[in-house]
Amino acid sequence: MERDTQMKKFLRLLLALTLMLTVCAAASAETITLKIAHNYDFVTIPNSVIAAADRLNERYAAEGKDIKIEFEKDYQRIDWGEYGQNLIFAYKNGDCPDIFSVSDVPTMAAVGMLLDLSDLNQDAFVDGAFNSFSVNGVPYAMPFDLPVRVIYYNKQVLVNYGWTMEEAEALPAKVAAGEFTWEDFVQLCADVKNAGVCTWGLSHRPGAGNDFLTSCRRSAAATTMRTASWYSTRKA
């Protein structure tokens, strides 16, 4: 009888210790919830941030760290100006997201809602990648991607325009060497079209976005674009 009583006491003590350990383990686990916001399409941008956090969670687990990162998502599709104002209002009300896409770095940096990212390792980025996201030399945001636009050219069109085939075939090498610039390309597109050699100097993808043409307009050859309709958004 006495032995049974002692056994019961031992089991109760063991159960109590088990519960205490469970509570302590739960208390030591840390869940970090971050708010992430994004505007318009290409949700692959914020989703890539979430995917990176998932990989970080896996690393924490492998290292035995009871840390988990979770996200509250706020994806919108509104005017960029309105989106930016909403972020500023949210910041002033103490409810700003932790990570968000941004289109007006100078204004938001002036408000004080952006972190100084000077300590960020920029070695993996090409030179100048942070220029558009810096104010007075201080980076306050980072590029979400660095896309590459590919341009195919018709060598026969250039031959019909007056180039030799050797000159046409040597064009990529001249581009790589910096001997044929973006301004030269814009001018060539205009000249070839104006000479009647082809209908358009450049055919751009139809309806799927205007980022390429936006890049053209922002180039030093913008004046040429405004005065010569040498490009089209129809299918080539």
C-alpha positions in Angstrom: 0.0 0.0 0.0 2.8 2.4 1.0 4.6 1.5 -2.2 1.6 2.3 -4.3 1.2 5.6 -2.5 4.9 6.5 -3.2 4.4 5.5 -6.9 1.4 7.7 -7.2 3.3 10.6 -5.7 6.2 10.0 -8.1 3.9 9.9 -11.1 2.2 13.2 -10.0 5.6 14.8 -9.6 6.7 13.5 -13.0 3.5 14.8 -14.6 4.0 18.2 -12.9 7.6 18.4 -14.2 6.5 17.5 -17.7 3.9 20.2 -17.7 6.4 22.7 -16.4 8.9 21.9 -19.1 6.2 22.2 -21.7 5.2 25.6 -20.5 8.8 26.7 -20.3 9.5 25.5 -23.9 6.4 27.3 -25.1 7.4 30.5 -23.4 11.0 30.4 -24.8 9.7 30.0 -28.4 9.6 33.3 -30.2 7.3 34.1 -33.1 8.1 37.4 -35.0 5.2 38.7 -37.0 6.1 41.2 -39.7 3.7 43.3 -41.8 4.5 43.3 -45.5 2.7 45.6 -48.0 2.8 45.8 -51.8 1.0 47.7 -54.5 -0.1 46.6 -57.9 1.0 43.5 -59.8 4.1 41.4 -59.6 3.3 39.9 -56.2 6.4 37.7 -56.8 8.3 40.6 -55.3 6.8 40.4 -51.7 6.4 36.7 -52.1 10.1 36.4 -52.6 10.7 38.1 -49.3 8.4 35.7 -47.6 10.2 32.8 -49.3 13.5 34.1 -48.0 12.0 34.2 -44.4 10.9 30.6 -44.9 14.5 29.7 -45.6 15.6 31.6 -42.6 13.1 29.7 -40.5 14.6 26.4 -41.8 18.0 27.6 -40.8 16.8 28.6 -37.3 15.3 25.1 -36.9 18.5 23.4 -38.0 20.4 25.5 -35.5 18.0 24.6 -32.7 16.7 28.2 -32.3 13.1 28.5 -31.3 12.5 31.5 -33.6 9.9 31.7 -36.3 9.1 34.5 -38.7 5.5 35.0 -39.9 3.9 37.7 -42.1 0.7 39.7 -42.3 0.2 40.5 -46.0 -1.5 43.7 -47.3 -1.5 43.6 -51.1 -3.3 46.4 -52.9 -3.9 47.6 -56.4 -4.4 51.4 -56.2 -2.8 54.5 -57.5 0.9 54.8 -56.5 0.4 58.3 -55.1 -2.5 57.1 -52.9 -0.5 54.1 -51.9 2.4 56.2 -50.8 0.1 58.6 -48.8 -1.5 55.6 -47.1 1.9 54.4 -46.0 2.8 57.8 -44.6 -0.5 58.1 -42.7 0.0 54.6 -41.3 3.5 55.5 -40.2 2.2 58.6 -38.4 -0.5 56.5 -36.7 2.0 53.9 -35.6 0.7 51.2 -37.9 3.1 51.2 -40.8 4.2 47.9 -42.3 7.7 46.7 -41.6 8.5 45.9 -45.3 6.8 47.6 -48.2 7.4 48.5 -51.9 8.2 52.2 -52.3 8.1 54.6 -55.2 9.0 57.9 -53.5 12.2 57.3 -51.4 13.1 61.0 -50.8 9.7 61.9 -49.4 9.5 58.9 -47.1 13.1 59.3 -46.0 12.3 62.9 -45.1 9.3 61.8 -43.1 11.6 59.4 -41.2 9.9 56.2 -42.0 12.8 54.5 -43.8 15.8 52.8 -42.2 19.3 53.7 -43.1 20.6 50.7 -45.0 24.3 51.8 -45.1 25.3 48.6 -43.3 23.7 46.4 -46.0 26.2 44.3 -47.9 26.1 45.6 -51.5 28.8 43.4 -52.9 26.3 41.2 -54.7 24.8 44.1 -56.6 26.1 45.9 -59.7 27.6 49.3 -59.3 24.9 52.0 -59.1 22.1 49.6 -58.1 21.3 51.7 -55.1 21.6 55.2 -56.6 17.8 55.5 -57.2 17.1 54.5 -53.6 19.6 56.8 -51.9 19.3 60.3 -50.5 22.5 62.3 -50.0 24.4 59.2 -50.4 22.5 57.2 -47.9 20.6 54.1 -49.2 17.0 53.8 -47.7 15.7 51.0 -49.9 17.0 48.2 -52.1 16.1 47.1 -55.7 13.8 44.1 -55.8 15.3 42.9 -59.1 17.7 44.0 -61.9 15.9 42.7 -65.0 17.7 42.4 -68.4 16.0 43.5 -71.6 17.0 41.6 -74.7 16.9 43.3 -78.1 17.0 41.3 -81.3 18.1 43.0 -84.5 17.7 42.1 -88.2 21.1 42.2 -89.9 19.5 42.2 -93.3 17.6 45.4 -92.5 20.9 47.1 -91.7 22.4 45.7 -94.9 19.4 47.1 -96.9 20.0 50.4 -95.1 23.6 50.5 -96.4 25.7 48.6 -93.9 27.9 45.7 -95.0 27.1 42.3 -93.6 30.4 42.4 -91.7 29.4 45.7 -90.0 26.0 44.3 -89.1 27.5 41.2 -87.6 30.0 43.2 -85.7 27.3 45.3 -83.9 27.1 43.2 -80.7 30.9 43.4 -80.2 30.7 47.2 -80.6 27.9 47.4 -78.0 30.0 45.3 -75.6 33.0 47.5 -76.1 31.0 50.7 -75.5 31.5 51.8 -79.1 27.8 51.7 -79.9 25.7 53.4 -77.2 22.0 53.5 -76.3 21.8 57.0 -77.9 23.3 55.5 -81.1 20.7 52.7 -81.0 17.8 55.2 -80.7 19.2 57.3 -83.6 19.7 54.2 -85.8 16.1 53.1 -85.2 14.9 56.5 -86.3 17.2 56.7 -89.3 16.3 53.2 -90.6 12.6 53.9 -90.3 12.8 57.3 -91.9 14.8 55.9 -94.8 11.9 53.6 -95.5 13.9 50.4 -95.0 11.4 49.1 -92.5 8.0 50.0 -91.0 9.3 50.4 -87.5 12.7 50.9 -86.0 11.7 48.9 -82.9 8.7 46.6 -82.3 7.8 46.1 -78.6 5.7 43.5 -77.0 2.0 44.4 -77.2 -0.1 45.2 -74.1 2.0 43.2 -71.6 3.7 46.3 -70.1 5.5 49.5 -71.0 8.6 49.2 -68.9 10.9 48.9 -71.9 9.5 52.1 -73.5 9.7 53.8 -70.1 13.4 53.0 -70.0 13.7 54.5 -73.5 11.9 57.7 -72.5 14.2 58.1 -69.5 17.3 57.8 -71.6 19.3 60.7 -72.9 17.7 60.1 -76.3 14.2 61.1 -75.1 14.1 64.0 -77.5 14.7 61.7 -80.5 11.8 59.6 -79.3 9.4 62.5 -79.0 10.2 63.8 -82.5 10.4 60.5 -84.4 7.7 57.7 -84.2 10.1 54.9 -84.8 8.8 52.3 -82.4 5.6 50.2 -82.2 3.8 48.1 -79.6 2.4 45.7 -82.2 3.8 42.2 -82.8 6.9 42.1 -84.9 
